[in-house]
Amino acid sequence: MMTDPTSRKRAAIVAEALSWTGTPFHHAARVKGAGVDCLMLLAEVYERAGIVTRVDPPFYVPDWHLHRDAERYLDGLRSHASEIDGPPLPGDIALFRFGRTFSHGAIVTDWPRLVHAYWAARIVTRADATLYPLAGRPVKFFTPFPDRS
């Protein structure tokens, strides 16, 4: 059975995200199997799935979200995706508030399930947004698809 192009792209995003599972957490790295953080995971997955061209974020320290109010991650994400109401679809992005800002991105596989690079887990892992450490946190949803289908 043939699926529409957006469904194929969503499936490609999810497959690519899952292929990063087990990659160690490493701040600002972007090498599958060697190291990645939550921002670079999104940049690499969406590039490899053919959704965006290479994204090179400016330098950021690991704990910027604890000391500043500037929504750097949120503002950067808005230049590549559109904010949507939930529930998100597979391949969409969940951006959670940690510290003072929305500073932790995850790729939705089948809401509330997702893939993210989480520093405390020390790896890229599958997670459930209804469980610790994501449960109860403010979250915003984004899609890279203009028609949200």
N, CA, C and O of each residue as an XYZ file, in Angstrom:
596
protein
N       0.847     -1.182      0.000
C       0.000      0.000      0.000
C       0.891      1.244      0.000
O       1.840      1.331      0.780
N       0.590      2.187     -0.859
C       1.389      3.404     -0.996
C       0.930      4.437      0.031
O      -0.268      4.624      0.247
N       1.884      5.093      0.649
C       1.550      6.151      1.595
C       1.892      7.488      0.972
O       2.665      7.560      0.017
N       1.317      8.540      1.516
C       1.596      9.874      0.982
C       3.012     10.294      1.354
O       3.606      9.733      2.274
N       3.561     11.289      0.635
C       4.945     11.718      0.892
C       5.200     12.161      2.330
O       6.262     11.869      2.879
N       4.257     12.852      2.946
C       4.471     13.309      4.316
C       4.542     12.125      5.272
O       5.356     12.129      6.195
N       3.715     11.126      5.070
C       3.768      9.934      5.919
C       5.102      9.227      5.781
O       5.649      8.743      6.772
N       5.636      9.159      4.566
C       6.943      8.542      4.353
C       8.036      9.355      5.044
O       8.960      8.783      5.621
N       7.939     10.676      4.990
C       8.930     11.526      5.663
C       8.843     11.366      7.175
O       9.869     11.304      7.853
N       7.628     11.299      7.704
C       7.461     11.092      9.146
C       8.077      9.757      9.554
O       8.753      9.672     10.579
N       7.847      8.728      8.764
C       8.414      7.412      9.056
C       9.940      7.457      8.990
O      10.614      6.803      9.785
N      10.481      8.220      8.054
C      11.938      8.348      7.937
C      12.517      9.045      9.162
O      13.582      8.660      9.644
N      11.835     10.058      9.668
C      12.285     10.760     10.877
C      12.320      9.797     12.059
O      13.316      9.722     12.779
N      11.228      9.063     12.252
C      11.148      8.131     13.382
C      12.226      7.051     13.264
O      12.896      6.735     14.247
N      12.395      6.486     12.071
C      13.415      5.446     11.878
C      14.809      5.987     12.173
O      15.613      5.316     12.820
N      15.096      7.189     11.704
C      16.411      7.782     11.955
C      16.596      8.058     13.440
O      17.665      7.791     13.990
N      15.573      8.587     14.095
C      15.672      8.859     15.540
C      15.952      7.572     16.308
O      16.816      7.544     17.183
N      15.232      6.525     15.985
C      15.427      5.250     16.677
C      16.820      4.685     16.439
O      17.365      3.990     17.297
N      17.401      4.980     15.275
C      18.742      4.463     14.971
C      19.822      5.117     15.838
O      20.945      4.615     15.896
N      19.510      6.208     16.499
C      20.453      6.884     17.401
C      20.372      6.330     18.816
O      21.217      6.658     19.649
N      19.377      5.497     19.109
C      19.215      4.948     20.455
C      20.508      4.270     20.898
O      21.098      3.485     20.157
N      20.934      4.585     22.110
C      22.155      4.023     22.657
C      23.385      4.892     22.447
O      24.433      4.637     23.040
N      23.267      5.924     21.601
C      24.390      6.845     21.422
C      24.633      7.576     22.744
O      23.686      8.084     23.343
N      25.871      7.636     23.205
C      26.150      8.328     24.475
C      25.786      9.815     24.418
O      25.860     10.445     23.363
N      25.400     10.351     25.553
C      25.156     11.786     25.658
C      26.500     12.492     25.728
O      27.371     12.122     26.514
N      26.654     13.507     24.900
C      27.862     14.335     24.942
C      27.462     15.726     24.481
O      26.971     15.899     23.366
N      27.673     16.711     25.334
C      27.281     18.079     25.040
C      27.845     18.555     23.702
O      29.044     18.442     23.447
N      26.968     19.087     22.856
C      27.281     19.723     21.573
C      27.879     18.778     20.526
O      28.311     19.234     19.467
N      27.909     17.487     20.799
C      28.414     16.531     19.809
C      27.278     16.111     18.879
O      26.102     16.288     19.195
N      27.651     15.552     17.727
C      26.636     15.127     16.755
C      27.123     13.958     15.913
O      27.030     13.986     14.685
N      27.648     12.920     16.586
C      28.175     11.749     15.897
C      27.429     10.505     16.380
O      27.537     10.124     17.546
N      26.676      9.877     15.482
C      25.904      8.692     15.835
C      26.832      7.615     16.385
O      27.867      7.312     15.790
N      26.459      7.047     17.513
C      27.236      5.995     18.135
C      28.348      6.501     19.034
O      28.872      5.744     19.851
N      28.720      7.773     18.899
C      29.825      8.324     19.686
C      29.374      9.376     20.685
O      29.845      9.379     21.823
N      28.465     10.280     20.288
C      28.008     11.306     21.211
C      27.092     12.320     20.564
O      27.283     12.707     19.411
N      26.083     12.749     21.330
C      25.112     13.733     20.852
C      24.362     14.293     22.054
O      24.232     13.625     23.080
N      23.868     15.523     21.924
C      22.968     16.071     22.941
C      21.596     16.259     22.304
O      21.410     15.942     21.129
N      20.644     16.767     23.062
C      19.270     16.820     22.553
C      19.116     17.770     21.367
O      18.326     17.498     20.463
N      19.846     18.863     21.357
C      19.758     19.803     20.238
C      20.371     19.206     18.974
O      19.765     19.246     17.903
N      21.555     18.663     19.104
C      22.238     18.102     17.939
C      21.545     16.841     17.440
O      21.620     16.531     16.251
N      20.870     16.107     18.326
C      20.092     14.949     17.883
C      19.019     15.397     16.900
O      18.849     14.792     15.841
N      18.296     16.459     17.252
C      17.284     16.966     16.339
C      17.910     17.427     15.024
O      17.412     17.099     13.947
N      18.993     18.182     15.111
C      19.644     18.683     13.899
C      20.053     17.537     12.983
O      19.808     17.594     11.778
N      20.670     16.502     13.533
C      21.143     15.377     12.729
C      19.998     14.527     12.182
O      20.016     14.149     11.010
N      19.015     14.228     13.007
C      17.910     13.376     12.562
C      17.135     14.032     11.430
O      16.859     13.385     10.420
N      16.783     15.293     11.577
C      15.987     15.950     10.539
C      16.800     16.188      9.265
O      16.244     16.179      8.167
N      18.113     16.400      9.406
C      18.955     16.517      8.211
C      19.054     15.166      7.500
O      18.865     15.092      6.286
N      19.345     14.114      8.235
C      19.514     12.785      7.636
C      18.210     12.261      7.033
O      18.236     11.480      6.082
N      17.082     12.685      7.577
C      15.786     12.278      7.030
C      15.384     13.137      5.832
O      14.341     12.904      5.221
N      16.210     14.128      5.497
C      15.942     14.961      4.330
C      14.915     16.053      4.552
O      14.318     16.546      3.595
N      14.702     16.436      5.795
C      13.684     17.442      6.116
C      14.265     18.846      6.109
O      13.612     19.781      5.646
N      15.491     19.010      6.618
C      16.158     20.320      6.654
C      17.576     20.175      6.129
O      18.128     19.075      6.082
N      18.151     21.293      5.737
C      19.570     21.301      5.415
C      20.343     21.389      6.735
O      19.741     21.542      7.798
N      21.625     21.295      6.669
C      22.450     21.280      7.887
C      22.155     22.493      8.769
O      22.102     23.628      8.296
N      21.968     22.229     10.037
C      21.730     23.265     11.049
C      22.980     23.322     11.931
O      23.380     22.317     12.520
N      23.579     24.486     12.015
C      24.758     24.691     12.856
C      24.428     25.733     13.919
O      24.623     26.929     13.702
N      23.925     25.277     15.074
C      23.584     26.221     16.141
C      24.817     26.967     16.639
O      25.932     26.451     16.555
N      24.622     28.166     17.152
C      25.753     28.885     17.758
C      26.192     28.159     19.037
O      25.464     27.325     19.573
N      27.393     28.493     19.510
C      27.921     27.898     20.731
C      26.929     28.065     21.879
O      26.273     29.099     22.002
N      26.828     27.039     22.713
C      25.996     27.107     23.914
C      26.653     26.270     25.011
O      27.193     25.194     24.753
N      26.596     26.782     26.227
C      27.139     26.044     27.369
C      26.091     25.050     27.862
O      24.899     25.256     27.638
N      26.512     23.981     28.526
C      25.567     22.933     28.917
C      24.454     23.391     29.866
O      23.360     22.828     29.842
N      24.715     24.390     30.687
C      23.715     24.783     31.683
C      23.120     26.170     31.439
O      22.639     26.808     32.375
N      23.147     26.637     30.198
C      22.637     27.975     29.883
C      21.194     28.150     30.346
O      20.815     29.236     30.785
N      20.397     27.111     30.255
C      18.970     27.186     30.595
C      18.722     27.376     32.091
O      17.606     27.703     32.497
N      19.748     27.175     32.909
C      19.606     27.369     34.352
C      19.898     28.800     34.781
O      19.528     29.203     35.884
N      20.562     29.576     33.917
C      21.053     30.890     34.302
C      20.516     32.047     33.460
O      20.775     33.207     33.780
N      19.794     31.760     32.417
C      19.305     32.807     31.515
C      17.826     32.601     31.218
O      17.311     31.486     31.295
N      17.160     33.687     30.882
C      15.746     33.617     30.526
C      15.531     33.615     29.016
O      14.416     33.368     28.555
N      16.565     33.883     28.251
C      16.426     33.940     26.790
C      16.042     32.564     26.258
O      16.678     31.559     26.573
N      14.999     32.540     25.453
C      14.494     31.289     24.871
C      15.283     30.952     23.605
O      14.734     30.969     22.504
N      16.552     30.650     23.766
C      17.433     30.398     22.627
C      17.010     29.164     21.826
O      16.951     29.218     20.598
N      16.719     28.068     22.499
C      16.324     26.829     21.827
C      14.980     27.043     21.124
O      14.816     26.704     19.953
N      14.047     27.599     21.845
C      12.712     27.857     21.305
C      12.780     28.760     20.075
O      12.162     28.462     19.053
N      13.516     29.843     20.166
C      13.636     30.768     19.035
C      14.311     30.106     17.840
O      13.896     30.314     16.700
N      15.344     29.314     18.089
C      16.011     28.614     16.997
C      15.112     27.593     16.341
O      15.110     27.466     15.117
N      14.350     26.864     17.130
C      13.441     25.859     16.590
C      12.368     26.495     15.719
O      11.976     25.927     14.700
N      11.899     27.657     16.109
C      10.854     28.341     15.336
C      11.309     28.719     13.926
O      10.469     28.957     13.058
N      12.614     28.777     13.682
C      13.079     29.084     12.332
C      13.078     27.847     11.433
O      13.333     27.956     10.233
N      12.793     26.667     12.003
C      12.788     25.427     11.224
C      11.477     24.656     11.305
O      11.259     23.725     10.530
N      10.606     25.030     12.228
C       9.363     24.288     12.434
C       8.285     25.245     12.956
O       8.576     26.330     13.458
N       7.044     24.805     12.819
C       5.905     25.614     13.267
C       5.334     25.050     14.556
O       5.180     23.838     14.708
N       5.022     25.950     15.485
C       4.391     25.515     16.722
C       2.966     25.064     16.430
O       2.248     25.697     15.656
N       2.567     23.968     17.055
C       1.245     23.383     16.834
C       0.597     23.055     18.170
O       1.276     22.975     19.194
N      -0.699     22.867     18.160
C      -1.395     22.319     19.312
C      -1.168     20.815     19.313
O      -0.891     20.228     18.267
N      -1.280     20.198     20.459
C      -1.132     18.751     20.526
C      -2.423     18.056     20.159
O      -3.438     18.726     19.972
N      -2.426     16.785     20.050
C      -1.247     15.948     20.244
C      -0.367     15.943     18.994
O      -0.864     16.060     17.874
N       0.922     15.809     19.194
C       1.830     15.773     18.054
C       1.751     14.425     17.335
O       1.345     13.417     17.914
N       2.142     14.433     16.086
C       2.185     13.221     15.276
C       3.614     12.678     15.237
O       4.553     13.395     15.581
N       3.786     11.433     14.826
C       5.146     10.901     14.692
C       5.993     11.809     13.796
O       5.550     12.254     12.737
N       7.210     12.066     14.247
C       8.111     12.943     13.504
C       8.044     14.389     13.932
O       8.879     15.192     13.516
N       7.068     14.745     14.754
C       6.998     16.098     15.299
C       7.967     16.213     16.476
O       8.611     15.235     16.855
N       8.063     17.390     17.037
C       9.015     17.685     18.105
C       8.277     18.115     19.361
O       7.320     18.887     19.301
N       8.732     17.609     20.495
C       8.257     18.064     21.800
C       9.409     18.834     22.443
O      10.524     18.325     22.544
N       9.134     20.049     22.870
C      10.154     20.881     23.505
C       9.709     21.149     24.942
O       8.704     21.818     25.182
N      10.476     20.614     25.888
C      10.129     20.668     27.306
C      10.883     21.781     28.019
O      11.997     22.154     27.653
N      10.231     22.290     29.045
C      10.879     23.292     29.880
C      11.711     22.593     30.953
O      11.208     21.775     31.725
N      12.978     22.934     30.977
C      13.904     22.506     32.024
C      14.592     23.780     32.477
O      14.982     24.600     31.646
N      14.743     23.956     33.759
C      15.343     25.187     34.238
C      14.422     26.362     33.962
O      13.223     26.294     34.234
N      14.977     27.437     33.422
C      14.221     28.678     33.222
C      13.606     28.809     31.837
O      12.852     29.748     31.583
N      13.920     27.872     30.933
C      13.465     28.019     29.543
C      13.031     26.675     28.965
O      13.226     25.622     29.573
N      12.441     26.742     27.778
C      12.157     25.536     27.010
C      13.489     25.126     26.388
O      13.961     25.756     25.442
N      14.087     24.071     26.926
C      15.485     23.780     26.608
C      15.792     22.305     26.373
O      16.960     21.921     26.313
N      14.770     21.481     26.241
C      15.023     20.059     26.001
C      14.114     19.533     24.899
O      12.899     19.439     25.069
N      14.722     19.192     23.770
C      13.966     18.715     22.619
C      13.952     17.205     22.520
O      14.908     16.530     22.902
N      12.839     16.682     21.994
C      12.673     15.247     21.796
C      11.883     15.027     20.504
O      11.110     15.884     20.076
N      12.093     13.883     19.907
C      11.407     13.531     18.662
C      10.279     12.567     18.988
O      10.504     11.518     19.592
N       9.079     12.922     18.591
C       7.904     12.098     18.860
C       7.914     10.878     17.941
O       8.073     10.999     16.726
N       7.739      9.694     18.547
C       7.586      8.479     17.746
C       6.126      8.077     17.670
O       5.656      7.659     16.612
N       5.408      8.195     18.762
C       3.969      7.931     18.836
C       3.512      8.474     20.186
O       3.519      7.754     21.185
N       3.117      9.732     20.214
C       2.858     10.447     21.461
C       2.056      9.616     22.439
O       1.022      9.066     22.060
N       2.498      9.503     23.696
C       3.528     10.265     24.376
C       4.936      9.645     24.302
O       5.832     10.061     25.036
N       5.126      8.677     23.439
C       6.448      8.064     23.313
C       7.337      8.907     22.408
O       6.887      9.492     21.423
N       8.616      8.947     22.778
C       9.559      9.773     22.032
C      10.974      9.254     22.199
O      11.233      8.330     22.970
N      11.892      9.876     21.450
C      13.321      9.591     21.534
C      14.007     10.896     21.894
O      13.718     11.946     21.320
N      14.930     10.816     22.861
C      15.667     12.024     23.237
C      17.039     11.671     23.778
O      17.275     10.555     24.243
N      17.938     12.640     23.709
C      19.269     12.519     24.307
C      19.177     13.209     25.658
O      19.066     14.433     25.737
N      19.222     12.424     26.704
C      19.017     12.980     28.038
C      20.276     12.815     28.868
O      20.793     11.708     29.025
N      20.764     13.928     29.398
C      22.043     13.929     30.116
C      22.058     12.983     31.304
O      23.072     12.329     31.548
N      20.961     12.890     32.051
C      20.949     12.039     33.239
C      20.962     10.550     32.867
O      21.488      9.729     33.618
N      20.393     10.208     31.729
C      20.422      8.822     31.261
C      21.771      8.502     30.615
O      22.159      7.340     30.497
N      22.472      9.554     30.201
C      23.785      9.458     29.565
C      23.764      8.815     28.183
O      24.810      8.438     27.656
N      22.560      8.687     27.588
C      22.440      8.120     26.244
C      21.208      8.669     25.548
O      20.369      9.331     26.160
N      21.115      8.383     24.258
C      19.872      8.595     23.531
C      18.981      7.410     23.883
O      19.387      6.253     23.783
N      17.769      7.725     24.294
C      16.888      6.684     24.792
C      15.447      6.919     24.364
O      15.056      8.038     24.035
N      14.685      5.873     24.375
C      13.236      5.990     24.200
C      12.661      6.430     25.542
O      13.195      6.084     26.596
N      11.587      7.183     25.500
C      10.994      7.671     26.743
C       9.491      7.817     26.572
O       8.959      7.735     25.465
N       8.833      8.032     27.680
C       7.394      8.263     27.718
C       7.188      9.597     28.429
O       7.612      9.763     29.573
N       6.547     10.535     27.766
C       6.369     11.877     28.321
C       5.452     11.909     29.532
O       5.364     12.935     30.205
N       4.764     10.806     29.826
C       3.905     10.768     31.008
C       4.656     10.270     32.236
O       4.083     10.163     33.320
N       5.942      9.964     32.062
C       6.758      9.451     33.157
C       7.911     10.401     33.462
O       8.230     11.282     32.664
N       8.537     10.214     34.634
C       9.704     10.982     35.021
C      10.794     10.788     33.972
O      10.964      9.668     33.489
N      11.528     11.807     33.603
C      11.612     13.173     34.116
C      10.772     14.181     33.323
O      10.871     15.386     33.558
N       9.949     13.698     32.388
C       9.206     14.615     31.515
C       7.796     14.911     32.020
O       7.245     15.969     31.718
N       7.221     14.015     32.764
C       5.840     14.169     33.224
C       5.651     15.475     33.984
O       6.450     15.827     34.852
N       4.587     16.182     33.646
C       4.233     17.404     34.350
C       5.000     18.642     33.931
O       4.693     19.740     34.394
N       5.981     18.492     33.073
C       6.746     19.659     32.619
C       5.962     20.396     31.532
O       5.279     19.765     30.724
N       6.056     21.723     31.509
C       5.479     22.448     30.384
C       6.133     21.953     29.086
O       7.339     21.714     29.036
N       5.325     21.809     28.054
C       5.822     21.306     26.772
C       5.147     22.057     25.634
O       3.966     22.397     25.711
N       5.896     22.307     24.597
C       5.385     22.903     23.362
C       5.660     21.908     22.247
O       6.639     21.163     22.292
N       4.788     21.904     21.243
C       4.927     20.976     20.129
C       5.192     21.737     18.841
O       4.687     22.840     18.632
N       5.997     21.119     17.982
C       6.368     21.721     16.701
C       6.322     20.666     15.605
O       6.518     19.477     15.858
N       6.061     21.117     14.395
C       6.127     20.233     13.242
C       6.962     20.880     12.154
O       6.912     22.097     11.978
N       7.732     20.080     11.419
C       8.479     20.619     10.293
C       7.641     20.643      9.015
O       8.111     21.096      7.971
N       6.393     20.151      9.098
C       5.526     20.039      7.927
C       4.496     21.157      7.906
O       3.722     21.294      8.853
N       4.469     21.964      6.843
C       3.558     23.097      6.795
C       2.077     22.722      6.838
O       1.264     23.486      7.358
N       1.716     21.554      6.298
C       0.302     21.198      6.246
C      -0.146     20.346      7.440
O      -1.324     20.008      7.554
N       0.797     20.000      8.331
C       0.528     19.208      9.550
C      -0.229     17.915      9.278
O      -1.068     17.503     10.078
N       0.063     17.281      8.157
C      -0.608     15.995      7.885
C       0.323     14.844      8.138
O      -0.063     13.688      7.964
